[in-house]
C-alpha cells in the first residue's frame, strides 16, 4: 500500500479530525478511504444510469409485467421444493 502525501489547509484538516472523532473512524486514512470508495460507487452508479438512458427503449413495466415475474418465481419455487423433497426421499 502506498501513502500519498496530501497538503490541506488547517480548516480542512480540522474538519477531517472532527469527522474521525465523531463518526468513529480509527484514523484519518480510514475516513479518506471511505470517501474515495463512496465516490467510486457514486461514479459507478452514474455510469449505470447513463448506460440505461442510452439503451434502447423496452416494453413498459406495469402490473401485468410484475405479475408475470411473480408467476415465474412461484413455478421455480415449486420446482425447487419438489426437487428437495425428491432428494430427501432417496
Secondary structure, 3 states (H helix, E strand, C coil): CCCCCCCCCHHHHHHHHHHHHHHCCCCHHHHHHHHHHHHHHHHHHHHHHHHHHHCCCCCCCCHHHHHHHHHHHHHHHHHHHHHHHHHHHC
